């Protein structure tokens, strides 16, 4: 029999909170190769995102002229010369596969370079940091103002209000740009300004404004550390050859002051290049010390590399004490061997080949896809009717898809039951020997079709029947197969 043990409150050890409190990060601005790369990519990504809805593309009379448009009411996706229909969703599946494989390839080559340079959270957070530095000053000024005993000075209040106003403006335009991808951008901008836009547009702008403002302005590195699943996935996918931002401890240790290190070198004794300046920590947007080794918080942005390089130049030591490297090369240098970089290896070759394969399949499917299609649905009640002369009639609902931006005339033929006669219900333009119908541009046309065949010439209970349409102008052909059923 189990005995219940009573534990008194004074017998329980207080281990504190299970969650670490957030320590606010004040990244130091740096200048160097990786900072310039980040500026360039940020300008490119933001430029594409904000400007692309206003780019025009002529698709002909009556078709939307926005280059990139997600037309939900008409179930279309336009991307320059490409127009995708709902039944072509497999193209989006292919794009998702390529995106995942590209992410895997980037990780196998350079670690979390997606996180450090191209992730939307990183790009917008970087932009918000730039605004913050411009208004409040760099790291030391911001820390001094945050720790001020009198934070309610008029100058300080005006700085905070100006910063948050610009943040909200950026966040608002971010949300506004997103909804422009779903309708004609100039028209919606005019409607938004005159307060004539649909309510759903204002709702989505408000949602995206709030999320951008909160994630880029307040949560920042917490999104990367706690909310994003990619750091955990990346840790499982990486290998020993991936180039991550690495502190080269074979060069840096033991850490000493500049003066002490110079004295040891003058005596011919070894001395590490790291001078414990903590500039790598100050520059890190997540506030980590890269010298402690690989960490899930590191987004591989390379800013610590620039910060360390600037210090190394000032003290006359070789740069890249921190760089994109791996432990294999560190161990090789410690053994007196030259470093090697296995960028081309089975893993990267497989990823590249899969990307090329999926991309090639998608490109082939896109270039050879038919812009004319037909779908047939057999009537179920009744499936067949016997006429007074003994012949058998089956009824079908036929849907034609014309994906071109022009009207076209097609002929309809059937192959299957011997001596079958085709009749299109309710169309006065049908010729008696070979039905012809006009298909409207960029749309679907649905008709009811009757197929009649003599019963004495068709002894089987079910006969495959093939409906074939031919564009008499362009020669394009499409077909669909169903069954002709006898009662």
C-alpha positions in Angstrom: 0.0 0.0 0.0 1.4 3.4 -1.0 2.1 5.9 1.7 1.3 9.6 1.2 4.2 11.8 2.2 3.4 15.4 3.2 6.0 17.9 2.2 6.2 21.2 4.1 6.7 24.4 2.1 10.0 25.1 3.9 11.4 21.8 2.7 11.1 22.8 -1.0 14.2 24.4 -2.5 13.5 27.6 -4.4 15.2 27.2 -7.8 13.8 30.4 -9.2 11.9 30.8 -12.5 12.1 28.2 -15.2 12.4 30.9 -17.8 15.2 33.4 -18.2 14.1 37.0 -18.3 14.9 38.8 -21.6 18.0 41.0 -21.6 17.5 43.9 -24.0 20.0 43.9 -26.9 21.6 47.1 -28.1 23.5 46.1 -31.2 26.5 48.3 -32.2 26.7 49.6 -35.7 29.6 48.2 -37.7 31.1 48.7 -41.1 32.6 46.1 -43.4 32.1 43.5 -46.1 29.2 41.7 -44.5 27.4 44.9 -43.4 27.6 46.1 -47.0 26.2 42.8 -48.2 23.3 43.1 -45.7 22.6 46.7 -46.8 22.5 45.7 -50.4 20.2 42.7 -49.9 17.9 44.7 -47.6 17.5 47.4 -50.2 16.9 44.8 -52.9 14.4 42.8 -50.9 12.4 45.8 -49.7 12.6 47.4 -53.2 11.1 44.3 -54.8 8.4 43.9 -52.1 7.3 47.5 -52.2 7.6 48.3 -55.9 6.6 45.0 -57.6 2.8 45.6 -57.3 3.1 48.7 -59.4 5.0 47.0 -62.3 2.8 46.7 -65.3 2.6 43.8 -67.9 0.5 44.0 -71.0 -1.6 40.8 -71.4 -4.1 42.1 -74.0 -7.5 43.7 -74.0 -9.6 43.0 -70.9 -6.8 41.2 -69.0 -5.2 42.7 -65.8 -2.0 44.5 -66.5 -0.4 44.1 -63.1 2.8 42.0 -63.5 2.3 40.0 -60.2 -1.3 39.5 -59.2 -3.2 37.0 -57.0 -6.7 37.4 -58.5 -8.8 35.6 -55.9 -12.3 36.5 -57.4 -11.3 35.0 -60.8 -9.1 32.3 -59.3 -6.0 33.3 -61.2 -2.4 33.9 -60.4 -0.4 36.1 -62.7 3.4 36.4 -62.8 4.5 38.4 -65.7 3.9 36.1 -68.8 2.7 33.2 -66.7 -1.0 32.7 -65.8 -1.9 29.8 -63.5 -5.4 28.4 -62.9 -6.6 26.6 -59.7 -6.2 23.2 -61.2 -2.5 24.0 -61.8 -1.7 24.1 -58.1 1.0 21.6 -58.6 3.2 24.4 -59.8 3.0 26.0 -56.3 3.9 22.5 -54.9 6.9 22.5 -57.1 7.9 26.0 -56.0 7.6 24.9 -52.3 9.8 21.9 -52.9 12.4 24.0 -54.7 12.3 26.6 -51.8 12.8 23.9 -49.2 15.7 22.3 -51.2 17.3 25.7 -51.7 17.1 26.3 -48.0 18.8 22.9 -47.4 21.5 23.7 -49.9 22.1 27.1 -48.3 22.4 25.5 -44.9 24.8 22.8 -46.1 27.1 25.5 -47.7 26.9 28.4 -45.3 24.7 27.6 -42.3 21.9 29.9 -41.5 22.7 32.5 -44.2 19.0 32.6 -45.0 18.4 33.8 -41.4 21.2 36.3 -41.5 20.5 38.0 -44.8 17.2 37.2 -46.5 14.6 36.3 -43.8 11.8 38.9 -43.6 12.2 39.1 -39.8 15.9 39.9 -40.2 15.3 42.4 -43.1 12.6 44.4 -41.3 14.4 44.2 -37.9 17.5 45.6 -39.6 15.5 48.4 -41.0 13.9 49.2 -37.6 17.4 49.2 -36.0 18.6 51.7 -38.6 15.7 54.0 -37.8 16.4 53.6 -34.1 20.1 54.4 -34.5 19.4 57.4 -36.7 17.1 58.9 -34.0 18.5 57.8 -30.7 22.1 57.2 -31.5 24.3 54.2 -31.4 24.7 51.5 -28.8 26.2 53.5 -25.9 23.8 56.4 -26.4 20.8 54.2 -26.4 22.0 52.3 -23.3 22.7 55.6 -21.5 19.3 56.9 -22.4 17.6 53.7 -21.3 19.3 53.8 -18.0 18.7 57.5 -17.4 17.2 58.5 -14.1 15.1 61.1 -15.8 13.6 59.4 -18.9 10.7 61.9 -19.2 12.7 64.8 -20.6 11.0 66.6 -23.5 13.8 65.7 -25.9 13.7 62.0 -24.9 9.9 61.9 -25.3 10.1 63.5 -28.8 12.8 60.9 -29.8 10.6 58.0 -28.7 7.5 59.4 -30.4 9.4 60.1 -33.7 10.9 56.6 -33.7 7.6 54.8 -33.1 5.9 57.0 -35.7 8.4 56.0 -38.3 8.1 52.4 -37.2 4.4 52.5 -37.6 4.7 54.2 -40.9 7.0 51.4 -42.2 4.7 48.7 -40.7 1.6 50.3 -42.3 3.2 50.5 -45.7 4.4 46.9 -45.3 0.8 45.8 -44.6 -0.5 48.0 -47.4 2.0 46.6 -49.9 0.9 43.1 -49.1 -2.8 43.7 -50.0 -1.7 45.4 -53.3 -0.7 41.9 -54.6 -4.4 40.9 -54.5 -5.9 43.6 -56.6 -4.9 46.4 -59.0 -2.4 48.4 -57.0 -2.9 52.0 -58.3 -6.7 51.6 -58.0 -6.5 50.2 -54.5 -4.1 52.9 -53.4 -6.6 55.6 -54.6 -9.5 53.8 -52.8 -7.5 53.5 -49.6 -6.6 57.2 -49.6 -10.3 58.2 -50.3 -11.6 55.6 -47.8 -13.5 53.8 -50.5 -11.6 50.5 -50.3 -13.3 47.3 -49.1 -13.3 46.7 -45.3 -11.3 43.5 -45.7 -8.4 45.6 -47.1 -8.3 47.8 -44.0 -8.6 44.8 -41.7 -5.6 43.0 -43.3 -3.5 46.2 -43.4 -4.2 46.6 -39.7 -3.3 43.0 -38.9 0.0 43.1 -40.9 0.8 46.6 -39.5 0.5 45.3 -36.0 2.5 42.1 -36.6 5.3 44.0 -38.4 5.4 46.7 -35.6 5.5 44.1 -32.8 7.9 41.5 -34.4 10.4 44.0 -35.8 10.2 46.7 -33.2 9.9 44.7 -29.9 10.3 41.0 -30.2 13.2 41.0 -32.6 15.7 38.4 -31.7 13.1 36.5 -29.6 11.3 35.6 -32.9 14.6 33.9 -34.1 15.3 32.2 -30.9 11.9 31.0 -29.6 9.3 31.3 -32.4 11.1 30.2 -35.5 11.4 26.4 -36.1 14.3 26.7 -38.6 17.2 26.9 -36.0 16.1 23.5 -34.6 15.7 22.0 -38.1 19.0 23.5 -39.3 20.8 22.0 -36.4 19.5 18.6 -37.5 20.4 19.1 -41.1 23.9 20.6 -40.8 27.2 18.6 -41.0 30.8 19.1 -40.2 31.6 20.7 -43.5 29.0 23.5 -43.4 30.6 26.9 -43.1 29.2 28.7 -40.0 30.3 31.9 -38.4 33.1 30.6 -36.2 35.6 32.0 -33.7 39.0 30.6 -34.7 40.2 29.7 -31.3 43.4 28.2 -32.7 44.4 31.8 -33.4 42.5 33.6 -30.7 43.5 31.8 -27.5 44.8 32.6 -25.0 43.1 35.9 -24.8 45.3 38.8 -23.6 45.4 42.6 -23.8 47.1 44.2 -26.7 50.1 45.3 -24.6 50.6 41.9 -23.0 50.2 40.1 -26.3 52.9 42.3 -27.9 55.2 41.7 -25.1 54.9 38.0 -25.4 55.5 38.1 -29.2 58.6 40.3 -28.6 59.9 37.5 -26.4 59.1 34.9 -29.1 56.3 33.4 -27.0 52.8 32.5 -28.4 50.0 34.9 -27.8 46.4 34.8 -28.9 45.0 37.4 -31.3 41.8 37.9 -29.3 42.1 41.0 -27.0 38.8 40.6 -25.2 37.4 43.8 -26.7 33.9 42.4 -26.8 33.2 44.2 -30.1 31.8 40.9 -31.5 29.3 40.7 -28.7 28.3 44.4 -29.0 27.7 44.0 -32.8 25.6 40.8 -32.4 21.8 41.5 -33.1 21.0 38.6 -30.7 23.5 39.5 -28.0 25.5 36.3 -28.0 29.3 35.7 -27.6 30.4 33.8 -30.7 33.6 32.8 -28.9 31.5 30.4 -26.8 31.0 28.2 -29.9 27.9 27.3 -32.0 24.7 28.6 -30.5 21.1 28.3 -31.5 20.8 32.1 -31.1 23.3 32.9 -33.8 21.7 33.9 -37.1 25.0 33.8 -39.1 24.7 37.4 -40.2 28.5 38.0 -40.2 28.4 41.4 -38.3 30.7 40.0 -35.6 33.2 39.3 -38.4 33.2 42.9 -39.5 33.5 44.1 -35.9 36.4 41.8 -35.2 38.1 42.6 -38.5 38.0 46.3 -37.7 39.7 45.7 -34.3 42.4 43.4 -35.9 43.2 46.1 -38.5 43.7 48.7 -35.7 46.1 46.5 -33.7 48.0 45.2 -36.8 46.9 41.6 -36.7 45.5 39.5 -39.6 41.7 39.7 -40.1 39.1 36.9 -40.0 39.8 35.9 -36.4 36.0 35.3 -36.7 34.9 34.0 -40.1 32.9 31.5 -42.0 34.7 28.3 -41.1 34.3 24.9 -39.5 36.0 22.8 -36.8 37.6 20.6 -39.4 39.8 23.5 -40.6 40.5 24.7 -37.1 41.8 21.2 -36.2 43.8 21.1 -39.5 45.5 24.5 -38.7 46.3 23.3 -35.2 48.0 20.3 -36.8 49.9 22.5 -39.2 47.9 21.5 -42.3 46.3 23.9 -44.8 42.5 24.4 -44.5 40.2 22.7 -47.0 36.6 23.7 -48.0 34.2 21.0 -49.0 31.5 23.1 -50.7 31.2 20.6 -53.5 30.4 17.3 -51.8 27.7 14.6 -52.1 25.1 16.5 -50.0 25.4 19.7 -52.0 25.5 17.8 -55.3 22.3 15.9 -54.4 20.5 19.1 -53.3 21.6 20.9 -56.5 20.5 18.0 -58.7 17.1 17.8 -57.0 16.6 21.5 -57.5 17.6 21.2 -61.2 15.3 18.1 -61.6 12.2 19.7 -60.0 12.9 23.0 -61.8 13.3 21.2 -65.1 10.1 19.2 -64.7 8.2 22.4 -63.9 9.7 24.3 -66.8 8.9 21.5 -69.2 5.3 21.2 -67.9 4.9 25.0 -68.2 6.3 25.2 -71.8 4.3 22.2 -73.0 1.0 22.7 -71.1 -2.1 23.0 -73.1 -4.1 26.2 -73.0 -7.2 24.3 -74.1 -8.9 21.7 -71.9 -12.1 19.7 -71.6 -13.8 17.9 -68.7 -16.7 15.5 -69.1 -19.3 14.5 -66.5 -21.8 11.7 -67.3 -25.4 12.1 -66.2 -26.2 9.7 -63.4 -30.0 9.7 -63.4 -30.7 8.2 -65.8 -27.4 7.0 -67.1 -29.0 6.0 -70.5 -32.3 6.5 -72.3 -33.8 4.2 -75.0 -35.5 6.2 -77.7 -38.6 5.2 -79.6 -36.6 4.1 -82.7 -34.5 1.8 -80.5 -31.4 3.9 -80.3 -29.6 4.7 -77.1 -28.9 8.2 -75.8 -26.4 9.3 -73.1 -26.2 12.8 -71.7 -23.1 14.6 -70.6 -22.1 17.9 -69.0 -19.0 19.1 -70.9 -16.9 22.0 -69.6 -14.4 23.7 -71.9 -11.4 25.7 -70.6 -9.9 28.4 -72.8 -6.8 29.7 -71.1 -5.9 32.1 -73.9 -6.8 35.8 -73.7 -8.8 35.6 -77.0 -12.0 34.0 -78.2 -11.6 30.7 -80.1 -13.9 28.4 -82.2 -13.6 24.7 -81.6 -15.1 21.6 -83.2 -16.3 18.7 -81.1 -15.9 15.1 -82.1 -16.6 11.8 -80.4 -14.9 8.4 -80.8 -16.3 5.3 -79.4 -19.8 3.9 -80.1 -20.2 3.1 -83.8 -22.4 5.5 -85.8 -22.7 7.8 -82.8 -24.3 11.2 -83.3 -23.4 14.2 -81.2 -25.8 17.0 -80.4 -25.2 20.1 -78.3 -28.3 21.3 -76.5 -29.4 24.9 -76.8 -26.7 26.2 -79.2 -28.1 27.7 -82.4 -24.7 27.9 -84.1 -24.2 24.2 -84.1 -23.6 22.7 -87.6 -25.6 19.5 -88.2 -22.5 17.3 -89.2 -19.8 18.6 -86.9 -20.7 20.8 -83.9 -18.8 24.0 -83.5 -18.9 26.3 -80.4 -17.3 29.6 -79.5 -15.2 29.6 -76.3 -14.9 32.9 -74.5 -11.4 34.1 -73.7 -9.7 33.3 -70.4 -12.7 31.4 -69.0 -14.8 28.3 -68.9 -17.8 27.3 -71.1 -20.2 24.6 -69.9 -22.6 22.8 -72.3 -25.0 19.9 -72.2 -24.1 17.3 -74.9 -26.3 14.4 -76.1 -24.7 11.3 -77.7 -27.0 9.0 -79.6 -26.0 5.6 -81.1 -28.1 2.6 -82.5 -28.4 -0.2 -80.1 -28.0 -3.0 -82.7 -24.5 -1.7 -83.5 -23.5 -1.6 -79.9 -23.8 -4.9 -78.0 -21.6 -4.1 -75.0 -23.0 -2.7 -71.8 -20.4 0.0 -71.5 -18.2 1.5 -74.3 -15.4 3.9 -73.8 -16.1 7.2 -75.5 -13.6 9.9 -76.2 -14.6 13.6 -76.6 -12.1 15.6 -78.7 -12.1 19.3 -79.3 -10.0 21.1 -81.9 -9.2 24.8 -82.3 -9.9 25.4 -86.0 -7.6 28.5 -86.0 -4.6 27.3 -83.9 -4.9 23.6 -84.3 -4.7 22.9 -80.6 -6.4 19.7 -79.5 -7.7 18.5 -76.1 -9.6 15.3 -75.2 -11.4 13.6 -72.3 -12.6 10.0 -71.9 -15.8 8.7 -70.3 -18.2 5.8 -71.0 -21.2 5.3 -73.2 -23.7 3.1 -71.3 -26.5 0.9 -72.6 -29.6 0.4 -70.4 
